[in-house]
Amino acid sequence: MIDILLFKGQTPSRPIEGVPSTWMWSSSESGYSNGKIFYEWFLKIFLAHCGSARPVVLLLDNHDSHVTAEVVQAALDNGVVLLGLPSHTTHLLQPLDVKVNIKL
């Protein structure tokens, strides 16, 4: 699920046609995510849409922007377990990226 549009430099001054109003817009100087953007996504998008049952597990790829003191504290405060996958292994640990397994 994509809930964020990230732009380099600055966000567009007007909405882009066809983009849901519930998506988060953000920008960074480099055009890549950072700790501030991920924290904002975690609060505004993830927590708002993960339901009320706790605990909740959030799988992460261990990017530096995902492991900040603010994100860890917000996860603890909201009953979210952060589980980081080992670096450079997501293609091995995410079988749905390779094929879909359907049990009939």
Backbone bond lengths (Angstrom), bond angles and torsions (degrees), N, CA, C in turn:
res aa  C-N    CA-C-N  psi(-1)  N-CA   C-N-CA  omega(-1)  CA-C   N-CA-C  phi
1 M - - - 1.448 - - 1.529 108.18 -
2 I 1.314 116.33 126.19 1.464 120.92 177.39 1.516 108.24 -101.32
3 D 1.299 116.05 120.15 1.456 120.59 -179.03 1.513 112.09 -123.92
4 I 1.310 117.91 10.72 1.459 120.28 -178.72 1.526 109.64 -141.06
5 L 1.298 114.92 138.54 1.458 121.98 171.42 1.513 106.27 -112.54
6 L 1.313 116.11 123.96 1.457 121.49 -176.20 1.520 109.64 -115.25
7 F 1.317 115.33 126.69 1.457 121.50 -177.02 1.517 110.70 -116.32
8 K 1.320 115.65 152.96 1.451 121.17 175.60 1.524 108.77 -86.08
9 G 1.320 116.38 129.86 1.460 121.00 177.13 1.505 113.85 89.32
10 Q 1.322 116.75 -73.26 1.470 120.43 -179.91 1.517 109.70 -153.31
11 T 1.325 115.02 159.26 1.461 119.69 177.96 1.527 109.64 -78.75
12 P 1.333 117.30 153.96 1.471 119.48 177.33 1.523 111.13 -58.84
13 S 1.310 115.68 149.95 1.468 119.69 -178.17 1.518 113.08 -77.06
14 R 1.334 117.11 -12.95 1.465 119.91 178.03 1.525 109.36 -137.80
15 P 1.324 117.88 155.31 1.471 121.28 -178.22 1.525 112.02 -61.43
16 I 1.315 115.41 150.64 1.458 121.54 176.05 1.524 107.55 -93.44
17 E 1.304 116.49 130.25 1.465 122.23 -177.09 1.529 110.59 -59.27
18 G 1.324 115.76 134.98 1.453 121.67 176.88 1.513 115.32 90.88
19 V 1.316 118.27 -8.28 1.468 120.94 179.47 1.530 108.25 -88.45
20 P 1.338 117.37 126.20 1.473 119.78 -179.08 1.528 111.94 -57.38
21 S 1.310 115.50 143.40 1.468 120.55 -178.85 1.524 112.10 -68.24
22 T 1.328 118.13 -15.35 1.461 121.70 -179.76 1.526 112.64 -83.33
23 W 1.316 118.64 -9.24 1.468 121.35 179.65 1.519 110.49 -74.61
24 M 1.305 115.73 147.76 1.449 122.26 178.19 1.531 109.32 -89.65
25 W 1.316 115.74 137.78 1.462 122.67 176.72 1.515 107.51 -110.11
26 S 1.314 117.00 136.57 1.451 119.92 177.17 1.520 109.40 -155.03
27 S 1.319 115.34 169.61 1.461 120.16 177.68 1.517 108.93 -147.69
28 S 1.312 113.86 158.80 1.459 120.79 173.35 1.517 107.14 -142.53
29 E 1.300 115.82 162.26 1.457 120.29 -178.90 1.531 111.38 -60.13
30 S 1.332 116.04 -37.82 1.466 120.34 -177.27 1.527 113.32 -87.21
31 G 1.336 116.20 -20.52 1.457 119.75 -174.26 1.520 112.40 90.49
32 Y 1.337 116.69 1.59 1.456 122.47 178.63 1.521 109.74 -109.22
33 S 1.324 115.29 160.45 1.455 120.52 178.63 1.526 110.10 -67.21
34 N 1.324 114.67 158.02 1.458 121.00 175.09 1.524 107.95 -144.51
35 G 1.316 117.04 177.58 1.457 121.10 -176.61 1.519 113.56 -58.78
36 K 1.323 117.78 -40.00 1.469 121.80 -179.80 1.530 111.01 -64.84
37 I 1.325 116.55 -43.87 1.470 120.89 -179.65 1.526 110.35 -66.86
38 F 1.345 117.14 -43.46 1.464 119.42 179.18 1.523 111.26 -63.71
39 Y 1.319 117.56 -41.02 1.469 121.32 178.20 1.531 110.39 -61.14
40 E 1.303 116.83 -43.64 1.461 121.10 178.22 1.529 110.08 -62.72
41 W 1.350 117.72 -43.50 1.469 121.51 176.95 1.526 110.56 -61.00
42 F 1.329 116.14 -44.16 1.462 121.08 -178.87 1.529 110.97 -57.80
43 L 1.334 116.60 -45.56 1.467 120.71 -178.79 1.526 112.76 -73.31
44 K 1.322 117.51 -49.60 1.465 121.87 -171.38 1.527 114.14 -82.38
45 I 1.312 117.59 -32.24 1.452 119.92 -175.04 1.529 111.56 -107.51
46 F 1.315 117.17 -58.29 1.466 119.69 -175.15 1.520 112.04 -62.01
47 L 1.333 117.66 -56.43 1.464 119.72 -177.35 1.527 112.00 -62.84
48 A 1.312 116.25 -34.83 1.470 119.47 -179.25 1.521 112.97 -68.85
49 H 1.343 118.02 -22.21 1.459 120.37 -174.16 1.524 114.85 -118.73
50 C 1.322 119.02 4.46 1.470 119.30 -176.42 1.527 113.00 -92.09
51 G 1.311 118.48 2.80 1.460 120.84 178.61 1.516 111.88 84.17
52 S 1.332 114.85 -177.54 1.464 119.32 -174.89 1.527 113.43 -103.35
53 A 1.334 118.66 -13.27 1.468 121.16 179.49 1.528 109.76 -67.23
54 R 1.308 116.62 135.46 1.453 121.89 179.59 1.512 109.29 -132.44
55 P 1.311 119.94 151.10 1.457 126.51 1.21 1.529 111.97 -76.83
56 V 1.315 115.18 160.93 1.462 123.74 175.58 1.522 106.65 -119.95
57 V 1.323 116.70 140.64 1.460 121.16 178.18 1.520 108.60 -105.03
58 L 1.326 116.33 130.07 1.458 122.49 175.22 1.524 107.50 -114.52
59 L 1.340 115.67 115.36 1.463 120.92 178.13 1.513 109.61 -82.12
60 L 1.319 115.93 130.54 1.462 121.70 -178.66 1.523 110.25 -123.48
61 D 1.324 116.48 157.18 1.459 120.51 178.65 1.531 112.36 -94.77
62 N 1.307 117.68 13.22 1.470 124.36 177.68 1.524 114.12 65.01
63 H 1.309 117.70 24.34 1.462 120.33 173.06 1.523 107.71 -64.59
64 D 1.321 116.85 145.03 1.468 120.96 -177.87 1.524 112.95 -53.59
65 S 1.314 118.15 -34.24 1.465 120.95 -177.37 1.522 112.61 -70.10
66 H 1.332 118.05 -15.10 1.462 120.76 -179.16 1.522 112.90 -88.02
67 V 1.307 117.47 -18.09 1.462 120.75 -173.95 1.518 109.37 -114.23
68 T 1.327 114.79 77.66 1.457 120.68 175.45 1.519 108.39 -117.62
69 A 1.314 116.46 159.54 1.466 120.61 -179.84 1.523 111.04 -59.31
70 E 1.347 117.16 -37.74 1.469 120.99 -178.59 1.524 111.10 -66.30
71 V 1.322 116.91 -42.06 1.470 120.53 -179.92 1.525 110.33 -67.63
72 V 1.317 117.01 -44.76 1.465 120.65 179.57 1.526 110.31 -61.08
73 Q 1.320 117.97 -44.19 1.471 120.72 179.62 1.522 111.37 -65.37
74 A 1.325 117.82 -42.33 1.470 121.32 178.27 1.530 110.47 -63.33
75 A 1.328 117.25 -38.09 1.462 120.57 177.59 1.523 110.60 -64.61
76 L 1.320 117.33 -46.13 1.462 120.95 177.80 1.523 111.43 -60.05
77 D 1.323 116.43 -43.39 1.463 121.57 -178.37 1.526 112.67 -66.66
78 N 1.343 116.95 -23.13 1.469 120.80 -174.26 1.524 113.60 -114.75
79 G 1.318 118.05 14.57 1.459 121.11 176.31 1.516 114.25 67.47
80 V 1.329 116.46 34.17 1.459 121.35 179.45 1.530 108.51 -108.30
81 V 1.325 115.31 127.58 1.461 121.59 176.70 1.525 107.04 -94.74
82 L 1.331 116.43 121.12 1.458 121.72 178.24 1.523 108.24 -91.25
83 L 1.321 116.83 122.48 1.455 121.62 -179.39 1.517 108.46 -121.36
84 G 1.326 115.87 111.68 1.459 121.03 -178.08 1.514 111.89 -92.71
85 L 1.319 116.12 129.47 1.458 121.29 175.77 1.525 108.87 -80.04
86 P 1.322 118.44 148.88 1.467 120.61 177.57 1.526 111.16 -59.33
87 S 1.309 116.76 146.04 1.464 121.83 -179.27 1.517 111.89 -57.15
88 H 1.319 115.13 142.13 1.471 123.58 174.92 1.526 113.61 60.07
89 T 1.343 117.66 29.28 1.466 120.30 178.79 1.519 113.01 -125.03
90 T 1.317 118.10 3.62 1.463 118.94 -175.15 1.522 112.09 -60.82
91 H 1.327 118.67 -32.71 1.460 120.22 179.08 1.529 111.28 -67.85
92 L 1.315 117.68 -26.25 1.461 121.25 178.08 1.522 112.09 -85.15
93 L 1.328 116.83 -31.72 1.459 121.52 -173.88 1.526 113.83 -96.81
94 Q 1.310 117.80 -0.56 1.464 121.47 179.68 1.523 109.23 -120.76
95 P 1.333 117.75 80.14 1.466 120.38 -175.00 1.526 113.76 -61.75
96 L 1.313 119.08 -24.91 1.466 119.74 179.38 1.519 111.77 -71.05
97 D 1.337 117.92 -15.30 1.456 119.91 173.22 1.524 111.02 -73.19
98 V 1.337 116.65 -21.12 1.457 121.67 -176.85 1.521 111.29 -101.13
99 K 1.329 116.42 -45.65 1.463 120.94 -179.17 1.524 109.15 -155.64
100 V 1.294 116.36 161.79 1.459 122.71 177.61 1.520 107.58 -102.43
101 N 1.321 116.33 127.42 1.471 121.85 178.01 1.519 108.64 -102.10
102 I 1.317 116.36 118.27 1.465 120.51 178.96 1.511 108.70 -119.37
103 K 1.321 115.67 124.42 1.460 120.59 177.19 1.518 107.75 -100.11
104 L 1.310 115.52 120.23 1.466 121.03 -179.07 1.495 111.77 -98.03
